[in-house]
Amino acid sequence: MREDGPDPDAPADRARAYYRALDEGDYDLLERLLAPEFVHDRPDRQLDGRSRFVRFMREERPQTDTSHPVDAVYRRVGDGGTEIVVRGRLLDTDGNRLVGFVDVFRFEDGRICRLDTYTR
């Protein structure tokens, strides 16, 4: 927290750190970013719980050597708190686009509690 109040960029910074953790295989950082009750809802599955999600990312995802360039970050503040919406691309090791995505992050007590992924 800044001296003049909460940092409005903190959720966006945490969303960017989420991609950095995935791209660098930093599963300790990933775990610190997520709330214990974290839920990831994506087109092909839903993963419930931080432990389950981290295990999937570490041991089960089809491709671990990918990158997530972020094209845009939007912040939406509403009755339910702050949402961060990220538009980006998933690239393979050669830089080829695998899929485009929009991720909607929701936060609780400074941690990511929900992530909804939409792909194109």
C-alpha positions, 0 to 999 in steps of 0.5 A: 500500500502506498502512503496516499492510499491503496495502489490502483495499479496493484491488481494489474501488476498482479495479473501481469505477474500471473503471466510471468509466473506461468512463462518462467515456471515460477510456481511459488510465485503463482501460488502466492498470487492465488487465493486458496479458493481460486477458480479458473473457468476456461472453455475446456475445463474448470479448475477449483482450488489453488493447489489443483490449479498449480498442480495442473500448470506444473504437471498436466498442461499440454505445453509448458514452454509457452509465452503470454504476450499481453496486448492490453490491460483494462481495469473495471471497478464495480459493485463486486470490486475490481476486475482486471481484463487482459487481452493477449496471445498464447505463443509456442516456443517458435513465437507462433500464435496458438490462441488469442485470449481474454482473461477476466481476473477477480481479486479478494484480499489482494489475491486472484480469486477467480479467472475466467478465460475466453479464447479465439 
